[in-house]
Every structure is written in structure tokens, then in C-alpha cells.
Amino acid sequence: ANWTLTTAGLRSYLDADFDPTNSQRAIASGTGGFVSVFSTNGGQSWQNAAYTPAISLGGSTGRIEIAYAPSNPSIVYSMIDATQGAGQPPPTGTLVKGNLYKSLDGGATFTLVNASNPNNTFLGAQGNYDNIIWVNPQDPNFVVVGGINMYRSTDGGLNWGAIANGGN
């Protein structure tokens, strides 16, 4: 196999997923002062996704995790953590620690879903390390998120119930 570098810069990708129905569509996320990216040509080129409200991980130790809804790959969820690293300036834009964003266009644009759940404890204080998201393969509205704590939603992220509390 041969590999070709298709992005440059200080990006650190920790998560890459391909649309389960179309291998030309892919999403990637991670750390390193960026948001997330998407490709519509099998990874030959990547574009930054747009978030509303806008976020930035600049100057932070934040992390983004992403997941397609296998039964409806137009739906992509993004769990955001932007934490201030030791000796780093605070992130610009909206400071988020465990907010869920949702895309209805395969990961090109995302909108904040859990705005009604301020100061959530989805990721605890370790979202740059403990950050996972999973979507039920049969139900695009059944989402599980976790970090220190674990929660589930059966309505696409509008309401949440605790599954486990890592502090106990």
C-alpha cells in the first residue's frame, strides 16, 4: 500500500471514520487547535467542518470525537472538549467541555444540540483524554457519550440519562 500526505500543519488526528454506505465520504477529528474535517473524495482532500456556535481549540488541550449514525450516515455526532492546558491561553470562541454537536449533512456543518444541559459532566475534567461517542447501529437517535462519566440519549441528544458515574 502507498500513502500520500493530504493535510499539513500541526493537526493530530485521533479519530477517522468512513461513511458506512459510501467510502468516498469520511470524517476526522482529534486535537491540535482545529475543529474537525470531512472529505467527499475518499480522503484525497479535506475541508474544515463548520460549527454553530463556532468553537476553537486554539491554545488548548481539547479533543473532538466524532461518530456516524450507521443507519443514517447523513447524521454525524461530535463531542467537543476544549480545556485550557497548563501555561496555555484560554481557547477562543465558545469554551466547551463535553458539548454535543450534530450534523445532518454528513459532517460538513454541525449545530449545538445539548444547549439545554449547561455545565454537563459528560467528560468530567479529562475530556482531552477520556472522550468517546457511540451511535446505535439501528437507531440514529440513540447516542452514548462518555469520559469520566457515561450518559445516553434516545432522542438525538436533547435529553440525557446517566449510565455510570466514574467518580463513584
Backbone bond lengths (Angstrom), bond angles and torsions (degrees), N, CA, C in turn:
res aa  C-N    CA-C-N  psi(-1)  N-CA   C-N-CA  omega(-1)  CA-C   N-CA-C  phi
1 A - - - 1.451 - - 1.516 109.47 -
2 N 1.296 116.16 146.41 1.457 122.54 176.63 1.514 109.20 -115.47
3 W 1.325 116.35 143.22 1.460 122.43 -179.84 1.519 108.74 -120.30
4 T 1.335 115.43 145.04 1.452 122.06 177.56 1.520 108.58 -129.28
5 L 1.329 116.87 130.03 1.457 121.53 177.00 1.522 108.73 -68.69
6 T 1.338 116.57 122.01 1.466 119.93 -178.06 1.512 112.67 -112.45
7 T 1.327 118.07 -7.28 1.460 121.06 174.94 1.511 107.60 -133.61
8 A 1.307 116.22 156.01 1.453 120.82 179.23 1.517 108.60 -132.16
9 G 1.305 116.47 167.56 1.455 120.42 177.76 1.514 110.86 110.96
10 L 1.312 114.42 -168.31 1.458 121.29 -175.13 1.513 111.80 -96.18
11 R 1.289 118.28 43.63 1.452 121.50 -178.90 1.514 110.07 -92.20
12 S 1.293 114.84 138.31 1.453 121.00 177.94 1.519 107.75 -120.20
13 Y 1.318 116.67 105.34 1.456 121.24 -178.26 1.518 110.23 -88.29
14 L 1.311 116.36 127.66 1.459 121.86 178.60 1.514 111.63 -112.64
15 D 1.321 117.34 -14.64 1.451 121.36 -174.32 1.526 108.84 -143.85
16 A 1.315 116.05 126.75 1.466 121.53 174.74 1.514 107.97 -137.90
17 D 1.309 116.57 131.12 1.462 121.95 -178.41 1.518 109.36 -132.83
18 F 1.326 115.14 144.43 1.456 120.97 174.67 1.525 109.17 -106.76
19 D 1.315 115.45 142.48 1.455 122.13 174.31 1.532 107.47 -53.57
20 P 1.338 118.51 126.17 1.461 120.25 -176.92 1.521 114.45 -68.04
21 T 1.333 117.55 -10.57 1.466 120.29 179.96 1.522 113.34 -113.85
22 N 1.359 117.37 -7.93 1.457 120.65 -175.90 1.527 108.72 -151.07
23 S 1.325 117.33 102.53 1.467 121.28 -175.56 1.526 113.19 -68.40
24 Q 1.302 118.78 -6.39 1.460 121.08 176.05 1.526 111.92 -80.24
25 R 1.331 116.96 -18.55 1.467 121.48 -178.48 1.522 109.41 -101.70
26 A 1.338 116.18 130.66 1.458 121.32 -179.44 1.522 109.80 -146.08
27 I 1.324 115.69 158.30 1.455 123.32 176.32 1.518 107.89 -132.79
28 A 1.326 117.18 151.24 1.461 121.59 178.24 1.520 109.13 -147.02
29 S 1.330 115.22 150.29 1.459 120.77 179.83 1.516 109.15 -155.57
30 G 1.312 115.13 174.47 1.458 119.64 178.91 1.504 111.81 168.26
31 T 1.343 115.88 -128.21 1.459 122.03 -178.30 1.521 108.41 -128.81
32 G 1.316 116.57 179.79 1.454 119.22 172.57 1.509 115.20 105.37
33 G 1.325 118.50 28.88 1.457 120.76 172.36 1.506 115.42 77.67
34 F 1.307 118.83 29.61 1.455 121.36 177.42 1.519 109.56 -136.88
35 V 1.293 115.76 -179.56 1.459 119.55 -178.92 1.518 107.35 -99.55
36 S 1.285 119.67 -105.47 1.462 123.01 174.10 1.519 106.97 -143.69
37 V 1.321 115.78 165.32 1.452 120.45 -176.60 1.524 109.61 -129.06
38 F 1.334 115.07 160.36 1.458 120.43 177.31 1.512 109.32 -139.12
39 S 1.318 115.02 155.24 1.456 121.65 178.93 1.517 108.80 -132.17
40 T 1.306 115.66 142.88 1.471 120.85 175.62 1.525 111.38 -116.22
41 N 1.352 115.99 8.80 1.466 119.81 -179.17 1.536 111.88 -132.41
42 G 1.316 115.24 42.02 1.456 120.11 175.78 1.515 114.80 68.78
43 G 1.311 118.59 20.47 1.456 122.45 178.09 1.510 114.78 92.11
44 Q 1.329 118.06 6.65 1.461 119.72 177.87 1.516 111.99 -67.99
45 S 1.337 115.87 -30.88 1.461 120.79 174.60 1.521 108.00 -145.40
46 W 1.331 115.32 156.48 1.470 121.93 -175.66 1.517 108.99 -132.21
47 Q 1.340 115.36 147.39 1.459 121.88 176.52 1.524 108.43 -126.80
48 N 1.324 116.48 146.53 1.460 119.97 175.66 1.519 109.91 -68.77
49 A 1.312 116.07 137.92 1.462 121.44 174.16 1.526 108.63 -78.12
50 A 1.323 116.27 154.35 1.467 122.46 178.16 1.526 108.62 -102.42
51 Y 1.331 116.50 137.13 1.465 122.72 -179.99 1.519 110.11 -119.73
52 T 1.337 116.51 137.64 1.462 122.90 176.39 1.526 108.56 -127.59
53 P 1.345 118.49 117.79 1.455 126.26 -4.54 1.527 110.68 -67.37
54 A 1.337 114.83 156.44 1.459 121.05 -177.65 1.522 110.48 -63.27
55 I 1.318 115.50 145.81 1.461 121.49 175.75 1.513 108.38 -129.82
56 S 1.318 115.55 162.20 1.454 121.49 174.35 1.511 107.93 -147.45
57 L 1.313 116.39 136.62 1.456 120.99 174.25 1.518 110.80 -98.19
58 G 1.335 117.68 10.14 1.455 121.39 -178.09 1.511 111.93 -55.26
59 G 1.340 116.50 130.92 1.459 121.30 178.70 1.505 113.39 71.34
60 S 1.314 117.58 18.46 1.452 119.19 -176.67 1.515 111.35 -125.28
61 T 1.308 114.59 174.00 1.461 120.97 174.14 1.517 109.30 -107.44
62 G 1.306 116.62 28.15 1.460 121.84 -175.29 1.511 113.89 -67.79
63 R 1.325 113.20 173.97 1.464 120.60 -178.62 1.519 109.51 -151.59
64 I 1.328 115.11 146.81 1.451 121.66 176.69 1.518 108.49 -124.01
65 E 1.313 116.23 131.79 1.461 122.41 172.69 1.515 107.69 -115.36
66 I 1.330 116.78 145.08 1.453 121.92 -177.37 1.517 110.43 -133.22
67 A 1.336 115.67 156.50 1.466 119.84 176.95 1.519 109.92 -156.53
68 Y 1.326 115.40 132.96 1.458 121.33 170.79 1.529 109.07 -74.33
69 A 1.322 116.32 151.07 1.462 121.88 166.77 1.533 105.32 -87.14
70 P 1.339 119.15 106.53 1.471 120.72 -173.54 1.522 114.63 -55.55
71 S 1.332 117.17 -33.87 1.468 119.21 -178.62 1.519 112.83 -80.27
72 N 1.333 117.65 -12.96 1.461 122.74 177.09 1.526 108.01 -152.23
73 P 1.344 118.40 82.17 1.460 120.77 -173.56 1.523 115.64 -66.68
74 S 1.316 118.30 -2.45 1.461 119.35 169.68 1.518 110.34 -68.64
75 I 1.342 115.92 -22.18 1.462 121.44 179.43 1.524 109.08 -94.10
76 V 1.334 115.12 125.27 1.458 122.48 176.28 1.525 106.95 -130.97
77 Y 1.314 116.28 134.39 1.464 121.50 176.39 1.519 109.47 -105.11
78 S 1.330 115.82 147.95 1.456 122.20 -179.00 1.527 108.48 -136.08
79 M 1.331 116.78 120.56 1.463 122.25 177.61 1.521 107.69 -100.90
80 I 1.337 116.17 121.58 1.459 122.48 -171.43 1.522 110.97 -109.51
81 D 1.320 115.21 133.92 1.460 121.74 169.28 1.523 107.46 -132.47
82 A 1.305 117.18 124.27 1.463 122.20 174.37 1.515 106.86 -126.50
83 T 1.313 116.57 101.37 1.459 121.25 -178.51 1.508 109.12 -113.92
84 Q 1.302 115.56 148.37 1.453 120.36 -178.99 1.517 109.07 -80.49
85 G 1.307 116.57 122.52 1.460 121.04 178.02 1.521 110.97 -77.92
86 A 1.321 116.49 160.34 1.466 121.47 179.27 1.521 109.54 -58.60
87 G 1.321 116.50 126.08 1.453 121.54 178.34 1.519 114.38 74.50
88 Q 1.307 117.61 8.98 1.466 121.68 -178.49 1.527 110.13 -102.89
89 P 1.337 117.24 149.14 1.470 118.67 173.49 1.520 109.36 -69.81
90 P 1.327 117.60 154.47 1.465 118.74 179.06 1.524 110.97 -63.38
91 P 1.341 117.29 150.81 1.466 120.12 176.83 1.517 110.73 -59.79
92 T 1.322 115.64 151.36 1.455 120.31 176.61 1.520 108.80 -88.28
93 G 1.308 116.83 163.90 1.463 120.87 -179.52 1.525 109.84 78.00
94 T 1.305 115.83 -149.62 1.458 121.44 -177.28 1.525 109.91 -84.03
95 L 1.340 117.11 120.83 1.457 121.85 176.84 1.521 108.36 -75.30
96 V 1.310 116.66 121.73 1.458 120.34 -177.24 1.521 110.21 -128.49
97 K 1.312 115.84 140.90 1.450 121.99 178.83 1.516 107.71 -136.85
98 G 1.305 115.83 81.01 1.456 119.37 178.00 1.510 113.80 97.92
99 N 1.311 118.14 31.95 1.457 120.16 177.01 1.521 110.33 -91.71
100 L 1.307 115.31 142.61 1.453 121.66 179.75 1.519 109.95 -99.39
101 Y 1.331 115.57 127.69 1.454 122.95 173.72 1.523 107.72 -112.97
102 K 1.328 116.33 154.11 1.469 121.21 -178.01 1.519 109.41 -133.71
103 S 1.324 114.88 137.76 1.455 122.06 176.17 1.516 108.93 -112.13
104 L 1.305 116.38 140.07 1.469 121.68 175.58 1.524 111.27 -110.36
105 D 1.348 116.19 6.09 1.465 120.11 -178.77 1.531 111.99 -126.35
106 G 1.316 116.54 34.94 1.455 120.80 175.06 1.513 116.11 76.97
107 G 1.322 118.10 14.54 1.457 121.33 175.89 1.509 115.72 106.09
108 A 1.320 118.01 7.81 1.471 120.60 178.71 1.527 110.94 -80.47
109 T 1.343 117.99 -40.60 1.459 122.19 179.35 1.522 108.93 -133.03
110 F 1.333 115.70 143.20 1.454 122.19 -178.31 1.523 109.91 -128.67
111 T 1.335 115.80 146.22 1.462 122.65 176.59 1.524 108.76 -125.87
112 L 1.327 116.25 139.60 1.459 121.40 178.67 1.518 109.82 -61.46
113 V 1.328 116.78 129.62 1.466 121.66 -178.13 1.514 111.48 -100.93
114 N 1.314 118.50 -46.55 1.456 120.42 -170.24 1.522 113.81 -95.13
115 A 1.327 116.88 40.19 1.461 120.68 178.56 1.521 111.73 -63.34
116 S 1.338 117.27 -22.58 1.461 120.03 -179.82 1.525 111.53 -81.95
117 N 1.324 117.92 1.39 1.457 122.54 -179.09 1.539 109.04 -120.33
118 P 1.344 117.96 63.13 1.464 120.07 -176.15 1.522 111.28 -66.82
119 N 1.321 115.43 153.95 1.463 122.63 178.61 1.519 112.55 55.06
120 N 1.338 115.88 37.78 1.457 119.23 178.78 1.514 110.48 -63.08
121 T 1.307 116.51 164.12 1.460 122.01 178.86 1.520 110.56 -117.88
122 F 1.332 117.05 29.49 1.460 120.66 -179.19 1.524 111.64 -52.50
123 L 1.316 116.74 -46.89 1.457 120.75 -172.86 1.516 113.58 -107.91
124 G 1.325 117.89 -0.20 1.455 119.50 -175.93 1.519 109.15 59.68
125 A 1.315 116.47 -142.32 1.459 120.77 179.89 1.524 111.57 -102.67
126 Q 1.327 117.33 14.14 1.458 119.86 -175.03 1.525 112.80 -125.48
127 G 1.306 117.87 34.12 1.454 120.77 -176.86 1.512 115.00 -64.92
128 N 1.325 117.09 -18.43 1.458 118.95 176.12 1.531 110.87 -76.55
129 Y 1.337 116.83 -13.57 1.463 121.99 179.58 1.522 111.26 -117.31
130 D 1.333 115.64 -52.18 1.468 121.88 -179.74 1.521 108.81 -96.69
131 N 1.316 117.45 98.87 1.459 120.37 -177.45 1.524 107.44 -155.31
132 I 1.323 116.44 112.52 1.457 120.89 -178.84 1.522 109.52 -141.04
133 I 1.314 115.42 148.75 1.458 121.05 175.86 1.522 108.25 -141.67
134 W 1.317 116.09 140.31 1.466 122.63 -179.11 1.517 108.51 -139.52
135 V 1.340 116.56 141.41 1.459 122.22 177.46 1.524 107.65 -120.25
136 N 1.321 116.04 131.81 1.460 121.60 179.24 1.528 109.63 -57.66
137 P 1.338 117.66 130.46 1.473 119.54 -177.74 1.527 114.73 -62.96
138 Q 1.346 118.40 -22.11 1.456 120.80 -179.86 1.527 114.50 -101.35
139 D 1.338 117.38 -12.62 1.464 120.63 -174.43 1.525 109.91 -138.58
140 P 1.330 118.75 106.81 1.464 121.10 -176.73 1.526 114.23 -68.02
141 N 1.323 117.91 -9.83 1.462 121.31 178.56 1.521 113.19 -96.64
142 F 1.322 117.98 -6.52 1.463 123.00 -179.89 1.530 107.67 -94.14
143 V 1.330 116.03 106.90 1.464 122.50 -173.62 1.529 109.28 -124.83
144 V 1.317 116.11 138.04 1.462 122.40 174.24 1.523 107.26 -119.43
145 V 1.340 116.20 131.00 1.463 121.59 176.69 1.515 108.33 -126.47
146 G 1.317 115.24 153.27 1.448 117.35 179.50 1.502 113.31 -164.06
147 G 1.287 112.51 159.24 1.453 124.46 174.81 1.510 104.72 -154.18
148 I 1.310 117.67 -107.74 1.456 121.64 170.24 1.523 108.79 -70.20
149 N 1.319 116.15 -39.04 1.457 122.75 179.36 1.526 109.63 -112.70
150 M 1.327 117.18 164.44 1.462 120.69 179.95 1.525 108.95 -130.52
151 Y 1.344 114.82 134.70 1.458 121.84 -178.24 1.521 109.48 -133.20
152 R 1.345 115.38 159.17 1.460 120.02 174.65 1.516 109.91 -134.83
153 S 1.320 113.75 150.94 1.449 121.99 176.37 1.521 107.64 -131.04
154 T 1.317 116.10 141.50 1.468 120.33 176.42 1.526 111.31 -113.10
155 D 1.342 116.42 8.58 1.461 120.02 -179.89 1.532 111.59 -128.34
156 G 1.324 116.72 36.59 1.456 120.68 175.42 1.509 114.78 73.95
157 G 1.323 117.77 20.67 1.452 121.35 175.88 1.506 116.16 98.84
158 L 1.327 117.89 3.90 1.462 119.51 179.48 1.528 112.00 -75.01
159 N 1.323 117.12 -39.36 1.459 122.85 -179.68 1.521 109.14 -128.44
160 W 1.337 115.68 147.64 1.465 120.81 -173.71 1.523 111.33 -132.33
161 G 1.318 115.20 147.35 1.450 122.09 173.10 1.519 108.93 -128.83
162 A 1.328 115.86 139.18 1.459 120.57 -179.12 1.523 111.07 -71.31
163 I 1.322 115.74 136.66 1.469 122.65 173.68 1.508 109.39 -102.23
164 A 1.328 116.57 -44.59 1.464 121.53 -177.74 1.517 109.45 -151.16
165 N 1.325 115.69 146.00 1.451 122.57 177.37 1.519 107.20 -115.50
166 G 1.337 116.26 109.97 1.455 120.82 -176.61 1.521 113.65 -68.06
167 G 1.307 117.76 -16.14 1.455 120.86 178.64 1.518 113.22 -77.70
168 N 1.316 116.95 -14.12 1.472 120.98 -179.53 1.502 111.36 -114.22
